[in-house]
Amino acid sequence: MAVLKEFYRVTRNNGIVRVVREHYLRDDIACGLCGCQLCLGTCDSIDSTDVGPSPSSAVASGHLIVLDTNLILQEMDVLEDDVFKNVIVCQTSVEEVRKRSSPSYRRLRQLMANRDRRFHLFYNEFNMHTYVKRQKHELPNDRAARAIRLAVQWYANHLKQNGFAVDVVLLSNDAEMVKAAVEMGLLAMSLSDYVGGMKNCVELLDRMAVQRICIGTRPGNVKFAEYLPMSELRSGIGDGTLKQGTFMVSRENYLEANVYITNSKNEEKIFVQGLLNCNRAVNNDLVVVELLPEDEWSCPASVLKLQEFEKDEGDEVSEEKDRRLRLDVARSKGELVPTGRVVGIIQRNWRPFCAMLQPGLVTSTRHLAVPADKRIPWIRIETRQAEHSRYPLGHFVRLLGQVGDRDTENEVLLLEHEVRHHAFGESILACLPKVPWTVTASNLHEREDLRNLVVCSIDPPGCTDIDDALHCRPLPNGHFEVGVHIADVSHFVPAGTALDKEAAERGTTVYLVDRRIDMLPELLSSDLCSLKESQDRFAFSVIWELDKHANTVSVRFCKSVIRSRAAFTYFEAQARIDDCKATDQLSVSLRNLNKLAKLLKRKRKENGALTLASLEIRFNLDSESHDPIDVMAKQMLDTNSLVEEFMLLANTAVAERLLTEFPDVALLRRHPLPPAARFEPLVKAAAKRGFTIVVDQGGKALADSLDRAVLEDQPYFNTMLRIMATRCMTTAVYFCTGTLERSNYFHFGLATPVYTHFTSPIRRYADLTVHRLLAAVINPELRTAAGVPDKLQVEELCENLNHRHRMAQYAGRASVLLNTHLFFKARVEDAAGYVLFLRRNAIQVLIPKYGLEAPILIGQRDTQVAFDFDDAKGTLTVGNIILQMFDSVTVRLSIDDTDAQHNRLRLQLVHPNVPGFSVSPLLDLPEDDLPSIRSPTAAMAN
């Protein structure tokens, strides 16, 4: 049965078009209960025998719960509690939650993916018995509410007809929704009534979102402007007078942000400055902005302004602070940028925030919480943010622990970056193979036996999740056979299982300084999938014939079984290569691989691949306390580059094959060409030292101009330029090939037309997906609807993977910062550094020894020394001392713990000596106090 479905959508050019589509209804949509005799489809999300006694005295007997949309949006903190099981989530609600809140949608998906929680997605919009057509003049919200009530009614009748002694309860915080349901003869109530009937309900009641406006909040000097109605926002977006985009707060100045415009072909952003123009938008909100008249345009102020240094000013939101900020801006016409103000919010990015409660009166019903993420405004607990309040609504969820405690800080770090770190559930562990596991004749079917090859792996010390291994042997014709063998995770993780769904949600393994959050259970990640030495392991192999110049003669792909001869560290493999007396098969193989890798790297650079720079450090931890006892920059060896080159070669070869076989659904990785405007800080910095950086003629021209920018008397000048270039880059992202034009597939950093991730399936779900696609390439029998995902599935997967990958990177950096603070907690040290850039009130210093950077704050109240900042020249002058970018300095490092929530690394200037500002040196530094800095092939490549 088909009905016509009519709706309106915004086009890429911000126009509004009417869309009419056929909407097919079915009579075989399953209810989700195991053993249902009436459903034609099969589904076992909920076992009726698991529907035990009611957890709430508000409902007399065992029951299923149906949630309305607003309840999901408002009360995820409550719904994530284990007491909520046997829940029906209507398709109507899921689609609305996805439109209105990405964080809530991700959390809802995680609940539905956890089989132990028994959340069932009911496709009511496709069920011919529960679909409702929108009536004339009916609001979309009213139609959605009616659809949910009909679904509840259908479930109640359906269960009764099936003979199940199970009730159906609708939970909603909307009094009108509850009233309408009761009038239909349905069982419905508010969440507070339901939770209030539970034993020990106080904690859950505390988690509930507060819906009242706090009494006693008084208006400040100037209130925020009201948001425009949604109809005006849509109309303005359609005619181009308003722009929609993502609101991103500056990490250097919490009073400034950029709005990155959605659906812009070129990167377009609008600058927003001041609390009033930001108008209550929070970092990552989807907002609508109005462009200000050109005579009101501004540009970022040359000041470092962090919220942690501010005092609580209550709800006083005046124009004075915004006016003072504008005075800090150098307003030469050439520096002004398009500037706007927020006039509406399309989608909030609100989520649970880790925060520290500020001290306050014990009897007070209102408290300020300071979020761990410095870009998030302080949050007032038990208040709603009114038009005159600078603090948004918040409610208490749970206690994390004492500020400064290592476990507490790690928990905050993981929660803030949305890292799924709970233990794997029973349904997931049930998917694991039984141990002991061995290779048998039956599971060798359709695999090549490569156990005779001299295969080895090269990894960091202590690595247990070994994804990749290599082999190289000479051929009679003078060529080489080279193999990259990757752990065959897909053999142990069948698609669609609870294990697979959990891995897809996690997306990636997260590496912290003192621990690892695995994407897969340890039995797989550190044992059965890991290519351990002297163990038979399943692999997915890419095997080339390369000539002596590292040109590809042929390449093939196969499922295989291998036995690694050795699991080397980078240092051990390097020692084998350097030891000319070692003539065993492994040493010879490593030397040949090293020679070929250098040829591959040279060819890539000739094609325009970028060599950028980043600082990486390694901590030595105390074996008992896990506190850092030493820190050093990571040393990069030829073997690091050896592994990298062959992984890049394998990833590129797989990408080319997938694009040929699956041009519409291949999962690839692209690195968009950065617009020239992003390189402006780099170009200006180099120009002040007499160098021209070419940014508008492609990657080769950029790479060549960076190579020429060398100062003999400043060996780290070029490295710092490359660090700055890295920060000008766009981010590499996963994408589905059928969603973009072919010209957009290019990977700028690697200078390759197509690229993907294939080589790390133990720690990246993208690679696991690519393995399944490649398996379908070499085995046509797998090219079924179940074996190859469709375009929409790949697109949704890429969205989650990009988010998880980005959060994992941020979590790793935050872990390094946390351990740096722990390392310097009881330590004061002088170190050599370089001026990375200057601000009106700060000197940003790079300290290579510890792989970190931090500001020296100037112009504070505790000093009378006056610095003269010249933005045009890029100098900071005090007396006869002139500081400029790339100058060498000596700084003192210590921890400033005056702010318990945001302990920060405190830098003080030692040299040059500025009377009244610099501190006396602790000791003389060695001349060569600066270790080497990593210059990887392309920092953004993986």
TAQUI-V117185 format. One record per backbone hydrogen bond with DSSP energy under -1.0 kcal/mol. CO is the residue of the C=O (numbers start at 1). NH is the residue of the N-H. If there is no record, write none. Layout:
co->(CO | CO)
nh->(NH | NH)
This chain:
co->(1 | 3 | 5 | 7 | 9 | 11 | 15 | 17 | 19 | 21 | 23 | 26 | 32 | 33 | 46 | 47 | 50 | 56 | 62 | 64 | 65 | 66 | 68 | 69 | 70 | 71 | 75 | 76 | 78 | 81 | 86 | 87 | 88 | 89 | 90 | 91 | 92 | 93 | 94 | 95 | 96 | 97 | 101 | 102 | 103 | 104 | 105 | 106 | 107 | 108 | 109 | 113 | 114 | 118 | 120 | 122 | 122 | 123 | 126 | 127 | 127 | 135 | 139 | 140 | 141 | 142 | 143 | 144 | 145 | 146 | 147 | 148 | 149 | 150 | 151 | 152 | 153 | 154 | 155 | 156 | 157 | 158 | 159 | 160 | 164 | 167 | 169 | 170 | 171 | 174 | 175 | 176 | 177 | 178 | 179 | 181 | 182 | 187 | 189 | 190 | 191 | 192 | 195 | 197 | 201 | 202 | 203 | 214 | 229 | 230 | 231 | 232 | 233 | 234 | 235 | 236 | 243 | 244 | 245 | 246 | 247 | 248 | 252 | 253 | 255 | 256 | 257 | 258 | 259 | 260 | 268 | 270 | 271 | 272 | 274 | 275 | 277 | 278 | 282 | 285 | 286 | 286 | 287 | 288 | 288 | 289 | 290 | 293 | 294 | 298 | 301 | 302 | 305 | 306 | 307 | 313 | 317 | 319 | 320 | 321 | 322 | 323 | 326 | 332 | 338 | 339 | 341 | 343 | 344 | 347 | 354 | 356 | 361 | 367 | 368 | 369 | 370 | 373 | 379 | 386 | 387 | 392 | 394 | 402 | 405 | 406 | 407 | 408 | 409 | 410 | 411 | 412 | 413 | 414 | 415 | 425 | 426 | 428 | 429 | 442 | 444 | 448 | 450 | 453 | 455 | 456 | 457 | 460 | 464 | 466 | 467 | 469 | 470 | 471 | 473 | 475 | 479 | 480 | 481 | 482 | 483 | 484 | 485 | 486 | 487 | 489 | 489 | 494 | 497 | 498 | 499 | 500 | 501 | 502 | 503 | 506 | 507 | 510 | 515 | 517 | 521 | 521 | 522 | 523 | 524 | 530 | 532 | 537 | 538 | 539 | 540 | 541 | 542 | 543 | 544 | 545 | 545 | 546 | 547 | 551 | 554 | 556 | 558 | 559 | 560 | 561 | 562 | 564 | 566 | 568 | 569 | 570 | 571 | 572 | 573 | 574 | 575 | 578 | 579 | 584 | 585 | 586 | 587 | 588 | 589 | 590 | 591 | 592 | 593 | 594 | 595 | 596 | 597 | 598 | 599 | 600 | 601 | 602 | 603 | 604 | 605 | 616 | 618 | 620 | 620 | 622 | 627 | 630 | 632 | 637 | 638 | 639 | 640 | 641 | 642 | 643 | 644 | 645 | 646 | 647 | 648 | 649 | 650 | 651 | 652 | 653 | 654 | 655 | 656 | 657 | 658 | 662 | 664 | 666 | 668 | 670 | 671 | 675 | 676 | 677 | 679 | 680 | 681 | 682 | 683 | 684 | 686 | 686 | 687 | 698 | 699 | 700 | 701 | 702 | 703 | 704 | 708 | 711 | 714 | 716 | 717 | 718 | 719 | 720 | 721 | 722 | 723 | 726 | 733 | 735 | 736 | 741 | 742 | 746 | 747 | 747 | 749 | 752 | 755 | 760 | 763 | 764 | 765 | 766 | 767 | 768 | 769 | 770 | 771 | 772 | 773 | 774 | 775 | 779 | 780 | 782 | 784 | 790 | 791 | 792 | 793 | 794 | 795 | 796 | 797 | 798 | 799 | 800 | 801 | 802 | 803 | 804 | 805 | 806 | 807 | 808 | 809 | 810 | 811 | 812 | 813 | 814 | 815 | 816 | 817 | 818 | 819 | 820 | 824 | 829 | 831 | 833 | 834 | 835 | 837 | 841 | 842 | 843 | 844 | 844 | 845 | 846 | 847 | 847 | 852 | 854 | 856 | 860 | 868 | 870 | 870 | 875 | 876 | 877 | 878 | 881 | 883 | 884 | 887 | 889 | 890 | 890 | 891 | 892 | 893 | 894 | 896 | 904 | 906 | 908 | 909 | 911 | 914 | 914 | 927 | 934 | 938)
nh->(25 | 23 | 21 | 19 | 17 | 14 | 11 | 9 | 7 | 5 | 3 | 128 | 46 | 36 | 34 | 50 | 52 | 59 | 167 | 169 | 88 | 171 | 72 | 73 | 74 | 75 | 79 | 80 | 81 | 84 | 65 | 120 | 67 | 122 | 94 | 95 | 96 | 97 | 98 | 99 | 100 | 101 | 105 | 106 | 107 | 108 | 109 | 110 | 111 | 112 | 113 | 115 | 117 | 87 | 89 | 91 | 124 | 126 | 26 | 130 | 131 | 138 | 143 | 144 | 145 | 146 | 147 | 148 | 149 | 150 | 151 | 152 | 153 | 154 | 155 | 156 | 157 | 158 | 159 | 160 | 161 | 162 | 164 | 163 | 166 | 64 | 66 | 189 | 68 | 178 | 179 | 180 | 181 | 182 | 183 | 186 | 185 | 170 | 172 | 194 | 195 | 196 | 198 | 57 | 205 | 206 | 207 | 217 | 233 | 234 | 235 | 236 | 237 | 238 | 239 | 242 | 289 | 262 | 287 | 260 | 284 | 258 | 305 | 256 | 274 | 250 | 272 | 248 | 270 | 246 | 261 | 259 | 340 | 257 | 278 | 279 | 342 | 281 | 285 | 247 | 346 | 347 | 245 | 343 | 344 | 243 | 341 | 296 | 297 | 337 | 303 | 840 | 254 | 309 | 310 | 316 | 222 | 323 | 324 | 325 | 326 | 327 | 329 | 335 | 271 | 292 | 290 | 228 | 288 | 286 | 372 | 370 | 364 | 381 | 358 | 379 | 356 | 376 | 369 | 389 | 224 | 380 | 382 | 405 | 409 | 410 | 411 | 412 | 413 | 414 | 415 | 416 | 417 | 419 | 418 | 429 | 430 | 431 | 432 | 445 | 447 | 561 | 453 | 455 | 565 | 470 | 568 | 463 | 466 | 531 | 487 | 485 | 456 | 483 | 481 | 478 | 475 | 546 | 473 | 544 | 471 | 542 | 469 | 540 | 489 | 492 | 493 | 497 | 501 | 502 | 503 | 504 | 505 | 506 | 507 | 508 | 765 | 517 | 512 | 510 | 524 | 525 | 526 | 528 | 529 | 532 | 535 | 562 | 488 | 560 | 486 | 558 | 484 | 556 | 482 | 553 | 554 | 480 | 550 | 547 | 545 | 543 | 541 | 448 | 539 | 450 | 537 | 534 | 457 | 459 | 573 | 574 | 575 | 576 | 577 | 578 | 579 | 580 | 582 | 588 | 589 | 590 | 591 | 592 | 593 | 594 | 595 | 596 | 597 | 598 | 599 | 600 | 601 | 602 | 603 | 604 | 605 | 606 | 607 | 609 | 608 | 634 | 632 | 629 | 630 | 626 | 622 | 620 | 618 | 641 | 642 | 643 | 644 | 645 | 646 | 647 | 648 | 649 | 650 | 651 | 652 | 653 | 654 | 655 | 656 | 657 | 658 | 659 | 660 | 661 | 662 | 666 | 738 | 737 | 735 | 733 | 748 | 678 | 679 | 680 | 683 | 684 | 685 | 686 | 687 | 688 | 689 | 691 | 690 | 702 | 703 | 704 | 705 | 706 | 707 | 708 | 710 | 714 | 717 | 720 | 721 | 722 | 723 | 724 | 725 | 726 | 727 | 729 | 670 | 668 | 739 | 744 | 745 | 671 | 751 | 752 | 610 | 747 | 669 | 764 | 509 | 768 | 769 | 770 | 771 | 772 | 773 | 774 | 775 | 776 | 777 | 778 | 779 | 782 | 783 | 784 | 788 | 794 | 795 | 796 | 797 | 798 | 799 | 800 | 801 | 802 | 803 | 804 | 805 | 806 | 807 | 808 | 809 | 810 | 811 | 812 | 813 | 814 | 815 | 816 | 817 | 818 | 819 | 820 | 821 | 822 | 823 | 824 | 827 | 893 | 891 | 889 | 846 | 886 | 844 | 858 | 839 | 856 | 836 | 837 | 854 | 834 | 850 | 852 | 847 | 845 | 843 | 863 | 877 | 874 | 875 | 870 | 883 | 868 | 881 | 878 | 876 | 887 | 835 | 833 | 910 | 911 | 831 | 908 | 829 | 906 | 904 | 896 | 894 | 892 | 919 | 890 | 917 | 918 | 929 | 614 | 941)
